[in-house]
Amino acid sequence: MNIASNPIWFVEPQTGYQINSTAISADGSVCLLGTSREYDSGQFAVYCYDSNKNLLWSKPITDSEVYQGVFWVAVSANGQYGAAGGIKKTQTSGTKKAVRLIARDDSESTDNGFLNIYDMSTGENLLALSCASRVNQVAMSDDGSTLVAVAGSEVILCQKVGGDFERVAVEDLGSQYGQSCQLSADGCHAVVGTTNYDENKDNGYTGQVLTYSTANQTLTQTALYQADVGIQRVALCSDSSWWAASTHSGQLFAFSANVKSGSLPVWTFTPDDKDVSLSYAVAIGRKDEVVYFTLGVNLHSENAGGRLYTMQCQASSPEGSMPTPCWQHDITYGVNPGVNMDRNAEYVTATDGQPGSKSDKDESAGDFYLFKVNDNSNPLLWSYKTDQMNWPMSISANGNAIFGASDNGYAYFWA
């Protein structure tokens, strides 16, 4: 199966708006995005397209202008349900784009965040929640009946109960700030990554990697790893057998459900390049008895760009299995969160671009990338350049389509 380098189509939902997140169904037939502005207000909306560029529906997140807008979207694998979360605050202060995934929004106040669940066929809003803080990430089960989200110091669990969606559980993370979350295909297991901005260790932050069971409409903590570094992003195999976390220092922690001490990493990958900075991105996929990991890191030096590392290990014997390097590849700018892998670990996507210091007008150009996971000699299949930086790039679970977007306001579809 080949995905061509030129998009089949592209679209600009709202002129002058950015797109911070995209999502796509398992077969690539349904796509979701939300609009935003990192430095400005607007009447932001969620947009649903089919694979032929037809706009199926769009829904504003509020009836008036608010600041920043949609931060993350998700689509169930079966394409029946979608979700969007972010900020709906009215003031015009906030963090700069350079830290939009690594720092909390210090101007937050009560009910600044929102979380919506949609019927993807009609756009009907099935659940609308106000949250105390920005929703940083949302994940859905394959059938869409279970959703997990992180918003400030809360982990939120929503489930379909008696035909209707409800917020069934909320976990208080205390001093921890929820950066990232993922959910298994069956919706029974969740992984959350956090940073504790109130605890500074060796000029850095600490963090946690937590796992939960969602049985009986509850969030039951099943494992906790206390890290000496802040966690940026987590990834989870669809069968919940392995999960991974990327860190503020550019490391990758790998965990397995097949070991007794599931709260501890089975192994840690630390790049040997001293120029490595933080890691916004990590992806994971399993093909038979091999688990693949891709870590995306930024480099310290100005204009030094970013780097991707891909490695593998045996799935069924984790305690005796250390990672085997597959390939590494430099990219033009720092790696952004659009690093994702299809369910069979055939492809991995990546995005890059350098944020501006004062506005989106002085940010760099950007690129979309597609790599072959298991091609160690020549992994890069193609790259596609845009005039502004790129944040999201989502590949379908089946590996047959990609939906990405840029700060230039355009969304792109490849198949």
N, C-alpha and C positions, 0 to 999 in steps of 0.2 A: 504494500500500500504506500503510495507516494502522495505527499502533500506539497503542492507547488509553491514556489517562493513568492509569486505575485498573488495578492488577495483576489478572490473571486469577486468580492464587492467591499465597498467601504461606505460609511454613512456618518454624517454630522448631525446628531440629534438636536443639539441646542448650540447655536453659534455663540462663540466666546466662552463656552463652558469647558471644563476638564472632565475626564472620565477616570476615576480612581480604581474601579473594580469591574470585572466582567465575569460571567459564568456561562456554562454551556451544558446541555444535557448529554447523556452518555452516547447517544447516537448522532449528536451534532445538529439535531433538527430544531432546537429551541435555544435562543440566546438571550441573556439578560445583562443590562448595564444600568448604572446610575450616574447622574451628572453631579459635578461639584466645582467649587472654586476654593483654592487653598487660601487666597488672600482677599476674598471678596464675598459679597452676598449675592443671592439669586433665588429664583423660584425653581428649585431643583426637582428632578423627576426621575422615575424609573421607566425604562423602555424595554419592551420585549419584541424580538424579531424572530422570524423563521430563517431557515438556511438559504432562502431565496431573496433575502433582504426585505421581505414584507414586514411592515410594522404591524404587529398583532395588537398591541395596546401600549399606552403610556399613562402613568399616574403621577401627579405631583405629590411630593411628600408632605407639603403643607399648602395652605391657601394663600400664604403671603411669603415675602422674601425672608430668608434666614441665611445664616453664615455657614459656609463650608459644605454642607449637604451630605450626599451619599458617600460613605466610606467603604462599604463592602456589600457585595451581593452574592447569592448562592442559588443554585438550581438543583432540584432532586434529579437523580440519574434518569428516572423515568420521564422527566420533563413535565410532571403534573403540578409541581409546586415550586415557588420561588420565594426569596426573602431578600430584604434590604435593610441595612442599618447604617447609622452615622450620627451626624449632629444636626440639630434644628435650632441652635441658639440664635439670638438676635444681635448680640454684641459683635463688634468687628475686630476683636483682638484674638490672637491665637498663635500657635507655634508655626514656625516656618516649615516649608516643605522638606527641607533637609532632614527633619526629624519627625516626619509625619507617621512613621511606624515605630520610632524608638523612644519617643517621649510622650508623656501624658499632656493633655491640654490643661494648662494651669489656670485658664480662665473659665473652667467648667463650673456650673452651678446646678442646682436641682432641676431635673427634667430637661436637660440639654440634649440627651440622646434619644434615639427612636429605633424601633425594630418593628418591621412590617412583614407579614406573610401573605403571599398572593396565590390565587388560582391562576396558573399559567395559561389556561385556555381562554379566560375571560378578563383577567386583570382585577377581579374582585379582591378587595382587601379582606382577608380572612381573620387577621389579628393585627391590631395596632397597639403597640406598647410604648409608653414613655419610660426612658431610662435615666438614671441620675447622671450618667457620663456617656461620652461617645462610645458607640458600638464599634469595636476595632476589627472584629471578624465574626463571620457567621458560617456555619456548616450544617448540611442537611443529610439525612439518611437517604438511601437509594429510592425508597418509596415516598419520601417527603413527610412521613408521619412524625418524625422526630427532628428537632432543631436544637443546636447548642450555639450560644453566642457569648462573647466576652465584652463587657462594658465597664470600664474603670476597674473597681475592685470586686465586680460581680461576675459569676458564671451563671448564665440563664439557660434553663431547659424548658422548651416548649414541646408539647405533644398533642396529637389529635386524640381527643377524648370524646366518645359518643358522637362522632361526626363533626365536632368543632375543635379548633385549635385553642389551647390554653397554656398560659405560663404555669407549669406545674411545680417547678422548684427553682430556687435561687441559692447559690453558694457564695458566702461572703469570704473574700480572699484576704481580708484584713489589710495589712500594709502593702500587699502585693498588687501590682497593676496588670490586668489581663491583656497580654499582647496578641495572643494567637490561640486558635482552637481548631480541632479537627474531630470528625465523627466517623465511626466505622460504617460500612455499607449497610449493616442491619440496624444501625442506630443504637446498639447496646453498649458501646464503649466510646468514651470521649477522652481526648488529650488536650491539655491546656498548658501554655507557656506564659510565664510572668516575669516581671522585673520589679524589684523593690527599690524605688527611687529614694526612699528615706534611709536606706542603709548603704553607705559608701564603703567599699573595701578596696584598698590599694588603688585609689583614684578611679574606681569603677563601681558597678552596681552588682548586687546579688540577684538571684532569681530562683524560680522553681519550675519543675516539670511535674504536672499532676495528671493522674488518670482517674476516671470515674466510670462507674456502672450507672446506666440510666434505667435499670429495672424498677418496676413498681412506682413509676412516676417520681423518682427521686434521683438526686445526685449523690451517690455513695462513693467516697474516695477509696480507691483501691491501691494506689501507690503515690509516693511523694519523693521527689529527688530535690534536695536543697543544693543549689549550685552556687559556686563562688563568683558567678558572672551572670549578668542579666540575660534572659532568654528573649530572642527576637521572634522566632517563628517555629511552629511545630508541623510535622507531617506524619501521617498514619497510613499504614497499609490497609486496604479495604477490608481484610479479614481480621484486623486488629492484632496480628501476630507480631508486628514490629512497628516501632515509631521512632522518630528522630527529632532533634531540636538544634537550631542554629543559635549562635550566641553573639553577644556584643563584642567579644574578642576574636570572632572568626572561627570558632570551633564547631564541630558537629558531635553531638551526643547520640549514640545509638542504643535503643532499648529493645528488649524482647519479652514477650509474655511467656516464653518457653523456659525461663530461668526462675529459680526460686526467689532470688532477690530482685524482683521486677522493678523495684524502686531505684536501682542503681544502673548506670549505663553498662551495657555489655562491653563496649569499647568507646573510646573517644578519638576522633581524628583532629589533629592540630596541624595546620599547614606549617611547613618548615620555613616559609618565607617570612622574615621579620617585618616586611612591609604590609602584611595583612592587617586590615582594620576589622570593622564589624561585618556581620553577615545578616543581610535582610532576608535571605531566602534558603529554603531547603525543600527537596522533593524526595519521595520514596516510592518504589514500586516493586512488586514481586512477580517473578516469572518462574513458575514451577518451584524448584528448591533453591533459587538464587534471589537474594534481595539486593536491589540497586539503590544507591543514594547519590544525590547530586547536591553539593553545597555551593552557594554563590556568595562570594566575598567581595568587599571593596578594599582598595589599597590606600595606604596612608598618603603617599606622595601626591602632590597636586597634579591633576590631569593624568594620573597613573592608570586609571581605568579599573577594571574588575577582573575576576577570574572565577571559573567554574572548575570544581573538582568532582569527578564521578568515581565511585568505588563500589565494590560488591562484597557480599559475604554469604555463607551458607545459611539457609533459613532454619533448618531443623536441628542444627547442632551449634547453637550460638555460643555456649560457654567455651568451646574449643575453636571457635572461628573468629579470627581477626580479619579486618577488611583487606581486600586486595585492590590496589589502585587500578583503575581502568584508564582514565585519561584526564587531562586538565587542559583548559583552553582559556586564553586571555580574550577579553572583549573590550570594546572601545572605552566605555564609561563604567562607573560603578554599577554593580548588579542590583536591580530592583526586585520587588516580590513576585514578578511574573515567572518564577521558576516552578514549573509543574510537570508532572509525569503522567502518562496514560497508565491505565490499570495493569497492562501487560508489560510495562517497562520497555517499550519499544522506542519511544521518543521522549525528549525533555525540552521544554521551552525555556526561554530566558528573555529578559528585557533589560535595557540600560538607559542611562541618561543622568546628567548632573543637574541638580536643582539650582535655581537662582538664589541669590542672597536676599533679594528684596521683593521680587515678584516673579511670575511665570514668564515675563518678557525677557529676562536675562538668563534663563536656563539654557542648557546645551541642546543640541540635537539628540536623537535617540535611535535605538535599533531594536528590532524584534529578531530573535534567533530560534532556529530549530536544529537540534542535535539528535544524532542516533545514539542511543544509550550504550549499546554493546559494540560499537565500532571504535576500537582503540587507536586505529591508525589515522582515521580521517573522520572524526565525529560530526563536524559541522556540515549540515545539509544545506542551509542557506541563512542569509540575513537580509533584513528589509529595513531601510533607513527612513526615518521621519524627521520633520523639521523641529520637533520638540521632544523632550524626554518621554519615555514610555514606562508605565507602572504595571498594568495588569496584562496577562496573557494566559488564557485558560485553554487547555486541551481536553477534548472529550475523553471519557473513560475508555471508549472503544478505539481511540487513536485515529479517528477518521476526519476530524475537523478541529480548527483552532479559532478562538474568538479573543482578540486583543484590542487594546485601546491606548490612546495617547493623550498627553496634556494638550495637544493641538485640537482636541475636541472630537476627533474622528475615531470610530470603531472599525475594525478590519476583520474580515472573515476569510479563512483559508480552508481548502478541502482538496 
